[in-house]
Amino acid sequence: MPTPTGTFAVGRALYDWADDETLDTLAPVPGTKRELLVWIWYPSAAGQSVAMDDYLPAQMQAAAKPNGGLLRLLTRDLAKVHGHSSRDSDVSPQPRSYPLVIMRAGASVEVWNYSTLAEDLASHGYVVVGFDAPYRTYSVVFPDGRVMRRTPENNPELCEDQEQAQQARCVNKVLTAWTADIAFVLDQLERLNVSDPTGKVTGRLDMTRVGVFGHSFGGATLFAALNVLDGKVIGECHARHRHQEWLRFLRRLDGEFPPQIELHLVMDNYGTHKEPQVQAWLKKHPRFVSHFIPTSSSWLNLVERWFRELSDKAIKRASFVSVPDLKQAIEEFMRSWNENPKPFIWTATVEGIIKKIERARVKMEQIKPGSTLPRGRKKKE
């Protein structure tokens, strides 16, 4: 993993927090109490001769592997991944207390997948708290060996395939649970700051400086269109990524360009782009020509290259106290970009890309024979 860029060494602690007063509304068994696996990264005392902790604790590694596919191949041996956190080391004595950041993983992803980000923030003097929740996080392995997996009905990524009314209920059900989880974590941190049984963080958390950030469902959605000829960007921030917001953006594009110009839309396969209402609107506006890139190939869309500019120059290393602050930063960057836009130009040849793909395929076949064959033709092991 990349080395943290801050001046502090990094420590990491795991907690199993049970809420005896609150029922878990998303648990498959009625009456189940809420319980969270909490990960805390923090500035550690420098100079301690403490061994680095495993990227993922040994008892969790087997249960954390995906059931199959390319992701399982890429994570086949998590013991070979090495982080930069020491286990349960002392908190750095300088300064007296540290600001707190609650980190929410995207969709059902486990929070340890964001270890690089957490370690880097901790190295700059933040206490970073992430958590995994049974039945809505893909896989939660508690220290006592219990494994709890996400139930299908709690998968937020399946919500988009439902009818509009059901979709809203589906998303709100999961978001309500996540919000309650964060509130519980904050309450527990207040108690920990008053009296930590280990004595590690007592009085070390600055509860007057608390931030919450999230990936995917935890953040704002940006709709953006890149004019590939001159590099100008048209964009809008929305709290949700539904077909209603997408239609509103399409109508804006329709008004931004002269009616005689044909507009080619290069999009990914996100369900919002294929809603019946969207298809009906596009049929009535034939100058919009849709092009859908293959699944898992967003890099083919040039607007993704602009998103990298946005991330590198306006979002990374920045601090936002609220979603409106984040939206303001995005909109200011768009305005600045459009004052002196620059088009992106492909420099790689098709032949070069194909050669890279072939080299990757050969390497993967050496690692696991048959792994790159189409599913129906995979060799039997």
C-alpha positions, 0 to 999 in steps of 0.5 A: 500500500502507498506510504502515508504522506503525513508526519505522524506514524499511524495506529489502528484499533478494532472495537466490537460495539453492541447497542443493547437498547436498539434493534437492528431494523435490517436484521433478518431475525426480529429482535436482533440488537444492533452491533458494529465492527468499528475500525479506528485509525489514529496518529500514533506515538513516533519511534515505537518499536511496534510491528505493523499490523496485517492489512486485514487481521488473519481471522478475517482474510478467508471470510472476506474473499469474494465468492468468485470472479476477477475480484476474487482473483485479485484478492486471492492472498490478502496476507501479501498486502501490507499496510502502515498501521501498528496495532493498538499502539499509543496515541501520539502525545502531540497535540493534546487532542485530534479532530475526528472523521467518520468514514462511510464506505460505498454501498456494501463495501467493507471499510478496510478497503479504504485503509490507504485513505484512512492511514493517510488522513491519520498521518496528517493528524486526524482520528478516522473512524469507519465501521462495518454493519452486519446484514448491510456490509458485504461481510463482517467478521467479528473478533470472536469469529462470527461471520455475518453477510449482507442480505440481498434485500439490503443491497442498495445497488439493487434498488435502481432496478425497481419501480420509482416508488419502490426504489425510493423506499428501498434506498431510504430504508438502507440510508436510515439505518446507516444514519442511525449507525453513525449516530450510535458511533458518535455516541460511543465515541463520546463515551470513549473520550470520557473513559476508554477502558484501555486508556488509549483515547481518553480525552484525546478526541476533539468532539468539537471538530467532527466531520463525516464523509462517504463514498458513492451513496455517502456523497453528492452526485455530479452530472457532467458533459464534456465537449470533446472539441474544446474541453468545456464542461457542463455540470450539475450537482444533485443529491441523488442519481435518479432518472429524474435528475438525469432527464433534467440534465438532458433538458439543460443540454438540449437548451445549451446547444443549437438545435441543428447540432447532433449530440452524441452521449457517451455513457456507462451502463448505469440503470438511470440512463436506461429508464423507460422515461429516459428512453421515451424522452430520447426517442422524441429528441433524435438529435441525441445519439446514445453510446454505451460503453462496456461494463467496468470500462469507464476509462473509455469515457473522456469525462472520467479524465476530467473527473480526475482533474476535479479530484486531483485539483479541487477535492483531494487533500481538501476539507469540507464541513458539509455537502454544500461546501463540497458542491461549491468547490466542484462548481467553482472548479468548473467555472475556473476550468471553463475560463480556459478549457483544454480538450483531452486528446487520446495518445494511445493507439488501439494496437498499444491498448490491445497489446497491454490487454494481451500481456495482462491476459497472459500474466493472469493465465500464468497465475490462474489458468482459465481465469480469462476465458468466457464464463461458459468456456472456463476450464474445469478445475 
